[in-house]
Amino acid sequence: MIDRRRVVYIGVSAIVALLPLFLNAYWVDVLNSIGIYAILALSLNLIVGHAGLFNLGHAAFYAIGAYTAAIINTKFGIPVLWLIPLCAFAAGMFALIVARPIIHLRGDYLCIVTIGVGEIVRIALINNVFGITGGANGIFGIDRPTLFGLTIRSPYQFFYLIWAFAAATVLLFHLLEYSRFGRALNYLREDEVAAEGSGINTSHYKLACFVVGAAWAGMVGNIYAAKMTIISPESFSFWESVLMFVIVILGGSGSIPGMLLGAFLVVGLPEVFREFANARMLVFGAAMVAMMIFRTQGILPHRPRTYDLRGLGDEEGRA
Amino acid sequence: MSLLAVKRLTKNFGGLTAVSNVSFEVESGAIVGLIGPNGAGKTTVFNLITGIYKADQGEIVFNQQPISRLATHRIIALGVARTFQTIRLFQNLSVLENVLSGRHCRMKSGVLSSLLHTPRQRREERAAVATALGELEFIGLREQAIQLAKNLSYGNQRLLEIARALATEPRLLILDEPAGGMNEQETINLVSLIEKIRNRGVTVLLIEHDMSLVMRVCENIVVLEYGSKIAEGRPDEIKRDRRVIEAYLGTEEDE
């Protein structure tokens, strides 16, 4: 079972890695967008999918990361990829500060407050808060990223940067899922009172998943800023948060392959059907409605963890 | 020496006094029953002990340490574990993972070691699974380890709650109506399970409506009515206590 899954993962990775050889720059750029949304969805999946906390303001953390990279790079000339840890830290700290007072809210209440946080950040950016965000025009002139002396410029080069980051994210989040931390988030989602009553510090884990998810979105923000070289508040609108949320729900809450497929469908398909631009949103909406009726758990639902129990029963006495 | 001491505990919900000036002690190694008619405040007392509610007045001392102001997960970590009156399992997770939740407070891995699966994290994880399987063996659900909790029978779900509580390595186990919804045979097995738990050195405090079970397993019984303690003593004393009989059967008019 596990081996078959591993084969599928390696096969899909190989196909994705070879795709740029057959595609023109436009389609590679579409794949880059898909990759960025896939990582964002993976980070949001920790919060929404695993811990069951509704967050419709994830674009705020993405924005914090992007603006941290943009401001420090343009002001001090520090290479943009070096700023990845700082972007993660800034977004994570911001999440800690805003989530602390609202984390006890339940379900829809939390959801509404996160929408508010997302909007406050966007509007603060438009209003050129502290005089460093460049207002509605945003920040331009962000350096291209350089890796081992190579400046990453073309969509083809970005493809490998973004998808390598996506692959690392998939691997790390898979490991996280199979851990004390990953399980604690699931207990939280299933029954908060029972989780606390079984000795889990529920408020700590709620905060922790917000911080980790936000830090990851902050790192994606860094790469986005480096890719675009110009960022403005409109790239971090409420619609972005909705898109990420839709990918999580449509792909299958809590499922890593679900996030990847969801990103392909939600970001990739509208590009494929660009000719039918007028009907696009209609089809998209209808697909969402159909999903919610016929397959509420998502296209690739989360699968139960498996544990290697071989030998454990016998070793018990000896260990 | 008492393991748990509840001192002059009072809890109000709006105008309603759910628990009023209740005191009792639980000796280490004992099996103590908390009984009373519906609405007497038994579950409220349990929720106060485990920190789900905060007491308005009074004090709870566990193992010489005041716990009435602590968060629930801290109280669990100190060695108090509980089950719930209405089953509160993690229904969509496996039986094994339900028990692993009890191991959580005895494990240490944080975010970083979980992201990287360090050797220490792997060892800890494997040991936790082994201990959890041991608890499942203890209550007799080892074979169902990989099933989802929601697919267990009602009686087995109650047992799983006990296994989850035991996995926290408690010194005091609080059972809220463990026999609720169990059939005759399951109840008989439960009695021997509770005795086996005590023989492991775990003190047991339980709420139960099945009087035959209470009288059989408990060495000491505390009776609540309308939030107040009306009697306390050995089962044979409680059976003969006038106020207890009145509370359960009502008073006869012409007496």
Interface residues (C-beta under 8 A of the other chain):
Chain A: L172 L175 L176 Y178 S179 R180 F181 G182 R183 A184 N186 Y187 E190 D191 V193 A194 A195 E196 G197 S198 G199 I200 N201 T202 A208 V212 P304 R305 T306 Y307 L309 L312 G313 E315 E316 A319
Chain B: T50 I52 A71 T72 H73 I76 A77 A81 R82 F84 R88 L89 F90 Q91 N92 L93 S94 L96 E97 L100 S101 G102 H104 C105 M107 S109 G110 V111 S113 S114 L115 L116 H117 Q121 E124 E125 R126 A127 A128 V129 A130 L133 G134 E137 R142 A145 I146 L148 R164 A165 T168
